[in-house]
Amino acid sequence: MTRKTGIFLFASLLALPALAQNAGGPAAKPDLAVGRQLYEQSCGVCHTKPLITSGRFGPALSKENLGGQADVMAEVISNGIPQRMPGFKHNYNPTQIRAIVAYVQTLDPPPPDAKPPTARATGERRDDN
Amino acid sequence: MKYFSTVSALALVAAFTCSAQADSLLSGTIKNKDGATMAGVTVSAKMDGSPITTTVFTDQTGRYYFPDMPDGKYRVWAQAIAYDTGKSDVALNGAKSQDFTLQSFADFVKQLPGDEFLAALPEATADDARMKTFIRKTCTGCHTAAYPLQHKFDEAGWNSILEAMKRFNVLGVHRGDHEPPNVSIDGHQAELARYLARARGPGDSSMNYNLRTRPTGEAARAVFKEYDVPLDPDLKLPGTYFQHDGSDWTKGTPSGMFGGYGVHDAEADLDGNIWFTHSWPSRTITVGRIDAKTGAFKAVKVDEPNGFAAQTHGIVRDQKGFIWFNTRPGASPGGNPTGLAKLDPKTEQVKVYTPPKPMSGTAGTLDVDPKGFIWVTSPDGVLRFDPEKETFLEFKSLTYKTDKGVGTVYGTAADAAGNGWWLDMKFDKVMRGDPVNGQTGEIQLPPVQAEVDRLTADEKALYAKYVVPDFNTPYPWAQGARRMGGDKNPDGEFVYVGNSFGGNLARINIKSNKMDLIPLPNPATQQPYQVVIDKRHQVWTNLWSTDAIAKYDPASSQWTLFDLPSRGTETRHISLLEKDGKLQVVLPYSRTRRVAVMTVRSEDDMKALAARAAR
């Protein structure tokens, strides 16, 4: 993902309305272990670098995303972003989505990337499968 | 020809030392909640702190028997599709029995391997059949179908995924929103999103699950040892990072594949220790070594001038026990030229040979012929290396640059007569180089006619102009000649090509070049990758887009399927160690950064274990 795209995406996320009641559900304590597992299972593929030398498709997720607003995070996870990210509301229930949000809110933002992606990282070779 | 030696930087990353004093037998019986015994259940055990998971299967009476394991504290778990994972902690200290009663598990879809997802996709109409084929040939060109289909999304959600996927490359890296899309995905995007939402979306599902039976017979006598490979610390993942290794099916197929996973091919040395190649950028590892007894991991780095480790991909063991692999730059720019590396497992020293100009450099797959010559692919052909004279001999593909794109050489194999074979996966071509006369031949694999017949007018127009961007987004009619193996027994007559998209093996007679296609048991869902032939002429292939391997016996024309114990394995290689009358099958898990070894016990072995357990 280019820096320009990342800025656009981040701005789009911030513009989304807060709909805490839809995704948040009753105020039970979220299960961080469940959130960590589901994050790894369904979020990391786009929000973690596929290669140490590459960028990532989605922004790195941390407690600072979306202003740290849990309700906005839950809304984005539930309903996705048109043309960019699927909504997970048909896959995970509100309790599970709340657990993912709680886990993301434990994550510190990663250090900035030192170097841009290399030609190798962006697909110079094609014999890896 | 010139070569240079490299500094072999060894980094001992992790070691587990078994402190146990004795080996003991763990056995038990698996039943369902109604009290009926269950055959073919997968039972796994992992000692606290150990990187090794051992797995066996229940027999027809529901009994399981582990091989002797060191005394200690174990997590033990039992799994079958549509049943919740049975879990127990066992303190092994002498023979122990641990029974399980498995409860039903409603959300069984999460537990499925890739082939079960593909099999369940709707195909009743011609359009549905086209979409099913598209998923099998384009989506599962890079990952198992279980990877996306374990999720449920609405049409907009699937459309978002396809919008992204049409700009991802084979490495899982998004090329950027302004890069041109893959026109094959782009041209099917709307139709495919609708199809996927019907199958795996809200509301009634069009999926038709008809699960295959659990392992029986030889497959139920298999023993797997799976070895964890530590993550690259250079990844700087959060301290809370959870590495889902696919060992608990109820958690679904692992979706991550983050930098530093990278395990690609694997081969055992003559002592049974496992060497694997690391195919992604790293500053610490070119190849890794797993101690077969303890699971201790060691990284061997071939230095690059930019601080990276050389990357590699393919690996092979020669008759003397040396390990050979290709090398390529760790990252661009500033890397060394591509080469061929020789590793001595005793000293762990590496020497890299560079093909002289104007020869092409090396590419990603290797084999060794009966005389000990090393065959390694190049981007446009194959090279034969003479380890005694330290010279290369080059063969070029006859058809390489075409108006439909540049060919992609992938697999290679040597045959019993010392010929070298290689594949152009993008265009389904099989090439043969004869080192005696220097001649090169070419065989064109036939298209999958059923797919040609199913094309719509729009698709015919699309594919008439389609310049294939890479070998993982093929024409619908492609066979997908990915990797191959030769029967190198003295009386071996054939080479076999793993046709990933055709779901078959192409068997080619090395004297006549006559070819026939041997379909997998379910060619629509099983995708062969690498092929290797044992000393009994039996043909082994890893079904990389599901969690299974297959063995073909040419004498009986029978297939045997072996289920792997974990989900999301995506094995991209298979190799054998035949020693002292025993056969070990070595399997790297690309998706989950693990390596596995399978052995098969005899019926007499099982009787002896049952007798011991009964005492």
Interface residues (C-beta under 8 A of the other chain):
Chain A: M1 T2 T5 R36 Q37 Y39 E40 Q41 S42 G44 V45 C46 T48 K49 P50 L51 I52 T53 S54 G55 F57 G80 I81 P82 Q83 R84 M85 P86 G87 F88 H90 N91 Y103 T106 L107 D108 P110 P111 P117 T118 A119 R120 A121 T122 G123 E124 R125 R126 D127 D128 N129
Chain B: G141 C142 H151 K152 F153 D154 A156 G157 W158 N159 S160 I161 E163 A164 F168 N169 V170 L171 G172 V173 H174 R175 G176 D177 H178 G201 P202 D232 D234 L235 K236 L237 P238 T240 Y241 F242 Q243 H244 K251 G252 P254 S255 G256 M257 F258 G259 G260 H264 S279 W280 P281 S282 R283 H313 R328 P329 A331 S332 P333 A363 G364 T365 T408 V409 Y410 D470 F471 N472 R572
